[in-house]
Amino acid sequence: MNKQPTRPRARLPRGFRDRGPDEIAAERKMLDAIRRVYESYGFDALETPSLEYTDALGKFLPDVDRPNEGVFSFQDEDEQWLSLRYDLTAPLARYVAENFQNMPKPFRRYQVGQVWRNEKPGPGRYREFTQFDADTVGSASPSADAELLMMLADTLEALGLARGEYLVKVNSRNLLDGVLEAAGVSLADAEKRGTVLRTIDKMDRLGARGVRALLGEGRKDESGDVTKGANLSPDAIERILEFVAPEKDENDFALRLAALSGIVAGASGEKGIAELSAIFRMLTDCGYGPDRIQIDTGIVRGLDYYTGPVFEAQLTFPVANEAGETIVFGSVGSGGRYDDLVARFTGQTVPACGVSIGVSRLLSVLRAREQVSEPAEKLVMILVLDKAEAAASFKLAQELREAGFRAEAYTGESGMKAQMKYADRRGAAIAIIEGSDERARGELTVKDLVLGAELAKSVGDRAEWVKEQPAQVSVARANIAASLRTIMDARKG
Amino acid sequence: MNKQPTRPRARLPRGFRDRGPDEIAAERKMLDAIRRVYESYGFDALETPSLEYTDALGKFLPDVDRPNEGVFSFQDEDEQWLSLRYDLTAPLARYVAENFQNMPKPFRRYQVGQVWRNEKPGPGRYREFTQFDADTVGSASPSADAELLMMLADTLEALGLARGEYLVKVNSRNLLDGVLEAAGVSLADAEKRGTVLRTIDKMDRLGARGVRALLGEGRKDESGDVTKGANLSPDAIERILEFVAPEKDENDFALRLAALSGIVAGASGEKGIAELSAIFRMLTDCGYGPDRIQIDTGIVRGLDYYTGPVFEAQLTFPVANEAGETIVFGSVGSGGRYDDLVARFTGQTVPACGVSIGVSRLLSVLRAREQVSEPAEKLVMILVLDKAEAAASFKLAQELREAGFRAEAYTGESGMKAQMKYADRRGAAIAIIEGSDERARGELTVKDLVLGAELAKSVGDRAEWVKEQPAQVSVARANIAASLRTIMDARKG
């Protein structure tokens, strides 16, 4: 028997984290902004539970009665497996299949929530994070895809990104299949198709040279490790490179599509060209040009379930990691068309498309640029010097709250010096002190905690102004709220 | 090998639920209101992960290497047990123990989030729900307890409950131990102490007669089942009943405490009287009287970890369940002092007290009274009659969104009749139709979807007014935003 130690060690589980008030406030502001855009497009909120039956998430391993290791799973008391959702799309498919008869079609919902991945954590890679999705279920129309692209661009701008600081890049699974067909790769050969698609996906990282090697005999990387190639013919390789890395990078939608239609082949290729043509006609008519949305044939998106257009939003400015190094930040939002997810339950194909914003990832970038900092309301700290008279401090706090301040009377048991330190630690703007002499005179001492810092950093006229302000004033108890308002407003000046 | 069926059935796990836009909007409004009050008292936001190590939650069964069945638990890849949090207090204790050196003291945080219970679900009893907690850690001062009571009352009023519609009821674990001591029940006899406390907890349900029987030889309920009694002496029983069900129900704090101090005994009794005296002196000085906060010696609170004052907020008005039957609704918020939670990790006693609001429970009551309904912004639905011209509809939707409307162009593939039905299903206020004749004239048809319902239900002057409004008007495309604003504002009139 493996006895537990009497005293557990207090520690966060690996890959999880605690978050403080600044980040929480910034995230709330960000979620509000996304919500406003999604709602303005007519999407309605839906909330599904954190847990779903594992089979409903499609996360049983094939042919074994055991869930995929990538999800957190456990058995219910009736032996059924439950898993924490790893995205918001699988629960949506379950919801749609369960309620299909009674929902308006198309069904348009947004959902924000945490998702969990039972994966090895790493720097900046957590096992619990927030996604914000919107999906249109029950429409095969390219207008539904085009709308998601416009909405993604609108959302990123609503979050404070300037036009040009992001790009939404679009491709189509059908277009990719069309170039494979043109290159003579059989779509029925799932393994080879997977290898080629994964190679195309590495274009950003490896460049044309690396991709060419991987499509051919293979590639030796810097460490000397050899990756086996796809062994395509030189003709096939050039065809694919012409597709994924054209000599002339043409941003005009019509010209780019005309060039692509000369490269791809077969029914898939035709379908892909038709899809993107319809989408980009809609984008052009609505005024969304290549400064916001572009075709990028290197976009693959890893998930198996996409069946048509796929897209992702990338940042165009350098992003630094925690160590200050510039990194390739990757996608901040992505999505595409998936027509088969509901069919898993019902057998009936329900066309659908969606977008997902990686809230936690994007938040870290926006916070680093101080674009979603939400200035916390400054605290007014009321010191308690005479415990027998503590109620007077708490009554004062009540009055100040009623007057709209954020006010706290000291609940600890330490003396004046520790209380002043506590006020500093809490970032309080003001400390209020009521000595016994003052009480007799009906007065309070108001101490400005921001002033010291101001004096140290101010220059020129402002320094003069600051010096003239007394750091500590006596104020009539009867007028405290009005006096505080005057002092705090002056500080903002 | 137990093969999975090829097609899973789409179904919610038992005890979980999906939630729609109205409830989500109402909850968001409710959470904002609670947050504003908690923040105004100087509490700062903290967020801990959904998962914690099972030992950190204190949820290993004694002497076995297996988690308590009441929590959802699974093993990490390194064999450590993780559990979904079942409340927000145990993660707080972990956080405080882990970060004690670097935090301001007292540490005051609030947290809102879901908690999970692996328990048998029932009507209105879910296995995932939301709590909103605030705690002061590192203060033994009764002012910290008093403040939570005032804040709970303020919060319930901020949520729309009138004074008198709720009561915050306070007791003390020490007072309970004091009456046990007076009744000759040894505090060292954990079993007997537990039996007596559970019996006191049933006062509301069983009344004095039932409690008297259970404290004595036992009780036969309506079904004939016999519950064993605590076998206390008649004197001891009368002493406890005098405590828990006084002949004269005295609401004046001072008089009630004076009466209680004559009943309880021992060091615990003294401590309980001193605690409640200090708390109620503070409440009185701050203007919180028995119309908001009262002593109730029947309050026990089930959790083992409370060590001092305990309290809960109850609704005073009848609440109906889904079947329309009036039910005893129980507590909507509760809390108390727990001085030993952090010591579990560090060995060091850290005095703490907290309050928790059962958001999901309270939300259901407030929604039934329509006190947190958040009127959804009405949708403007733009029909798409000519697919080749769909982009014009989407461009119009963009313009309307920029003008501040919630606007959606139809993304489905059905005809006009189905589109009108869809607009109804979505609760749209307005449908906009652009026929080819109109397009030639630069006009749009604006159809008022609310008017039919208005006509049916309006009486008197308003009926006259409504009749004069045309249900459908032609509007110049160039002035559409201004015209829509006029129409929608008039509808509110």
Contacts between the chains, C-beta under 8 A, distances in Angstrom:
chain1	res1	chain2	res2	distance
A	1	B	63	7.3
A	1	B	64	7.0
A	1	B	65	6.8
A	2	B	65	4.3
A	3	B	63	6.6
A	3	B	65	7.5
A	4	B	55	5.8
A	4	B	60	4.9
A	4	B	65	6.9
A	5	B	55	7.7
A	7	B	344	6.9
A	7	B	345	6.3
A	7	B	346	7.8
A	7	B	347	6.7
A	8	B	53	7.3
A	8	B	55	3.9
A	8	B	56	5.3
A	8	B	58	7.5
A	8	B	344	7.0
A	8	B	345	6.2
A	9	B	56	7.8
A	9	B	345	7.1
A	10	B	56	6.3
A	10	B	93	7.8
A	10	B	94	4.9
A	10	B	95	7.8
A	10	B	96	8.0
A	10	B	97	3.5
A	10	B	98	4.2
A	10	B	345	4.3
A	10	B	346	7.4
A	11	B	53	6.9
A	11	B	56	7.0
A	11	B	94	7.7
A	11	B	98	6.3
A	12	B	49	6.9
A	12	B	94	7.9
A	12	B	98	7.1
A	13	B	49	6.8
A	13	B	51	5.7
A	13	B	52	6.4
A	13	B	53	5.6
A	13	B	76	7.2
A	13	B	80	7.8
A	13	B	82	5.8
A	14	B	76	7.6
A	16	B	49	3.7
A	16	B	51	6.2
A	17	B	49	6.8
A	18	B	46	6.7
A	18	B	47	6.7
A	18	B	48	5.3
A	18	B	49	7.3
A	18	B	95	5.9
A	19	B	46	7.3
A	19	B	47	4.3
A	20	B	44	7.5
A	20	B	45	7.3
A	20	B	46	6.5
A	21	B	44	4.3
A	21	B	45	4.4
A	21	B	46	7.4
A	24	B	45	4.2
A	24	B	46	7.8
A	24	B	47	5.7
A	25	B	45	6.9
A	39	B	377	7.1
A	39	B	406	6.1
A	40	B	401	4.6
A	40	B	405	7.6
A	40	B	406	5.3
A	40	B	407	7.1
A	41	B	397	7.7
A	41	B	401	7.1
A	41	B	407	7.8
A	41	B	408	6.3
A	42	B	379	5.6
A	42	B	381	7.8
A	42	B	406	6.4
A	42	B	407	6.9
A	42	B	408	2.8
A	42	B	426	7.3
A	44	B	20	7.5
A	44	B	21	4.3
A	44	B	426	7.9
A	45	B	20	7.3
A	45	B	21	4.4
A	45	B	24	4.3
A	45	B	25	6.9
A	46	B	18	6.7
A	46	B	19	7.4
A	46	B	20	6.5
A	46	B	21	7.3
A	46	B	24	7.7
A	47	B	18	6.7
A	47	B	19	4.3
A	47	B	24	5.6
A	48	B	18	5.3
A	49	B	12	7.0
A	49	B	13	6.8
A	49	B	16	3.7
A	49	B	17	6.8
A	49	B	18	7.4
A	49	B	128	5.5
A	50	B	50	7.3
A	50	B	84	7.9
A	50	B	114	6.6
A	50	B	116	7.4
A	50	B	128	6.0
A	51	B	13	5.7
A	51	B	16	6.2
A	51	B	72	7.4
A	51	B	116	7.7
A	51	B	127	8.0
A	51	B	128	7.0
A	52	B	12	8.0
A	52	B	13	6.4
A	53	B	8	7.3
A	53	B	11	6.9
A	53	B	13	5.6
A	55	B	4	5.7
A	55	B	5	7.7
A	55	B	8	3.9
A	56	B	8	5.3
A	56	B	9	7.8
A	56	B	10	6.3
A	56	B	11	7.0
A	58	B	8	7.5
A	60	B	4	4.9
A	63	B	1	7.3
A	63	B	3	6.6
A	64	B	1	7.0
A	65	B	1	6.6
A	65	B	2	4.3
A	65	B	3	7.4
A	65	B	4	6.9
A	69	B	77	7.6
A	72	B	51	7.4
A	72	B	74	5.8
A	72	B	82	7.5
A	73	B	74	6.4
A	74	B	72	5.9
A	74	B	73	6.4
A	74	B	74	4.4
A	76	B	13	7.2
A	76	B	14	7.6
A	77	B	69	7.6
A	77	B	118	7.7
A	80	B	13	7.8
A	82	B	13	5.7
A	82	B	72	7.5
A	84	B	50	7.9
A	93	B	10	7.8
A	94	B	10	4.9
A	94	B	11	7.7
A	94	B	12	7.9
A	95	B	10	7.8
A	95	B	18	5.9
A	97	B	10	3.5
A	98	B	10	4.2
A	98	B	11	6.3
A	98	B	12	7.1
A	104	B	422	5.4
A	104	B	425	3.8
A	104	B	426	5.6
A	105	B	412	6.2
A	105	B	422	7.2
A	106	B	411	5.3
A	106	B	412	4.7
A	106	B	422	7.9
A	108	B	408	7.4
A	108	B	411	7.6
A	114	B	50	6.5
A	116	B	50	7.4
A	116	B	51	7.6
A	118	B	77	7.7
A	127	B	51	8.0
A	128	B	49	5.5
A	128	B	50	6.0
A	128	B	51	7.0
A	136	B	411	5.4
A	138	B	412	6.5
A	139	B	411	4.5
A	139	B	412	4.9
A	139	B	413	6.6
A	140	B	413	6.6
A	141	B	387	7.9
A	141	B	390	7.6
A	141	B	411	5.6
A	141	B	412	6.9
A	141	B	413	5.7
A	143	B	384	7.5
A	143	B	390	5.2
A	143	B	391	7.9
A	143	B	394	6.1
A	143	B	409	7.1
A	143	B	411	5.4
A	144	B	411	4.1
A	146	B	394	7.1
A	147	B	394	6.5
A	147	B	409	7.6
A	147	B	411	6.4
A	150	B	394	7.9
A	150	B	398	7.2
A	281	B	391	6.6
A	282	B	390	7.0
A	282	B	391	4.9
A	282	B	394	6.1
A	285	B	391	3.5
A	285	B	392	7.3
A	285	B	394	7.5
A	285	B	395	5.9
A	286	B	391	6.3
A	286	B	394	5.5
A	286	B	395	4.8
A	286	B	398	5.6
A	287	B	395	7.3
A	287	B	398	7.5
A	344	B	7	6.9
A	344	B	8	7.0
A	345	B	7	6.3
A	345	B	8	6.2
A	345	B	9	7.2
A	345	B	10	4.3
A	346	B	7	7.8
A	346	B	10	7.4
A	347	B	7	6.7
A	377	B	39	7.0
A	379	B	42	5.5
A	381	B	42	7.7
A	384	B	143	7.5
A	387	B	141	7.9
A	390	B	141	7.6
A	390	B	143	5.2
A	390	B	282	7.0
A	391	B	143	7.9
A	391	B	281	6.6
A	391	B	282	4.9
A	391	B	285	3.5
A	391	B	286	6.3
A	392	B	285	7.3
A	394	B	143	6.1
A	394	B	146	7.1
A	394	B	147	6.5
A	394	B	150	7.9
A	394	B	282	6.1
A	394	B	285	7.5
A	394	B	286	5.5
A	395	B	285	5.9
A	395	B	286	4.8
A	395	B	287	7.3
A	397	B	41	7.7
A	398	B	150	7.2
A	398	B	286	5.6
A	398	B	287	7.5
A	401	B	40	4.6
A	401	B	41	7.1
A	405	B	40	7.6
A	406	B	39	6.1
A	406	B	40	5.3
A	406	B	42	6.4
A	407	B	40	7.1
A	407	B	41	7.8
A	407	B	42	6.8
A	408	B	41	6.3
A	408	B	42	2.8
A	408	B	108	7.4
A	409	B	143	7.1
A	409	B	147	7.6
A	411	B	106	5.3
A	411	B	108	7.6
A	411	B	136	5.4
A	411	B	139	4.5
A	411	B	141	5.6
A	411	B	143	5.4
A	411	B	144	4.1
A	411	B	147	6.4
A	412	B	105	6.2
A	412	B	106	4.7
A	412	B	138	6.6
A	412	B	139	4.9
A	412	B	141	6.9
A	413	B	139	6.6
A	413	B	140	6.5
A	413	B	141	5.7
A	422	B	104	5.4
A	422	B	105	7.1
A	422	B	106	7.9
A	425	B	104	3.8
A	426	B	42	7.3
A	426	B	44	7.8
A	426	B	104	5.6
